[in-house]
Amino acid sequence: MILSDNEIMRRIEIGDIIIEPFNRDCLTGNGYDLSMGKKAEVDGREIDVEKEGFLKIASKETVLVSTYETIKVPNDCIAEMR
């Protein structure tokens, strides 16, 4: 089951889900938009996204990125990033 924005907020309010820092504007109808952090890794190379100002991702390229937020979800939930 995908949680609605109301259910995500309810769980945040009771401490079941933690998103730090939390920005209400990032809450969507069925998720939360995370912010890309300062670092990324492309083909084994670490990239300072903050210094570069952007990250260009080629088609079908796999990239690891850090997020600005830290999240914690309970055992009855999973988090999926796309």
ChimeraX attribute file (.defattr): number of C-alpha atoms within 10 A of each C-alpha:
attribute: neighborCount
match mode: 1-to-1
recipient: residues
	/A:1	5
	/A:2	11
	/A:3	13
	/A:4	14
	/A:5	16
	/A:6	13
	/A:7	14
	/A:8	20
	/A:9	16
	/A:10	13
	/A:11	16
	/A:12	16
	/A:13	11
	/A:14	9
	/A:15	13
	/A:16	15
	/A:17	16
	/A:18	18
	/A:19	15
	/A:20	10
	/A:21	10
	/A:22	15
	/A:23	12
	/A:24	10
	/A:25	8
	/A:26	12
	/A:27	17
	/A:28	13
	/A:29	12
	/A:30	13
	/A:31	17
	/A:32	18
	/A:33	14
	/A:34	18
	/A:35	12
	/A:36	15
	/A:37	14
	/A:38	17
	/A:39	17
	/A:40	19
	/A:41	15
	/A:42	15
	/A:43	9
	/A:44	9
	/A:45	9
	/A:46	12
	/A:47	16
	/A:48	15
	/A:49	18
	/A:50	13
	/A:51	9
	/A:52	9
	/A:53	8
	/A:54	11
	/A:55	16
	/A:56	9
	/A:57	10
	/A:58	8
	/A:59	6
	/A:60	6
	/A:61	9
	/A:62	11
	/A:63	15
	/A:64	12
	/A:65	18
	/A:66	15
	/A:67	14
	/A:68	14
	/A:69	16
	/A:70	12
	/A:71	14
	/A:72	15
	/A:73	15
	/A:74	12
	/A:75	7
	/A:76	5
	/A:77	13
	/A:78	10
	/A:79	11
	/A:80	6
	/A:81	7
	/A:82	3
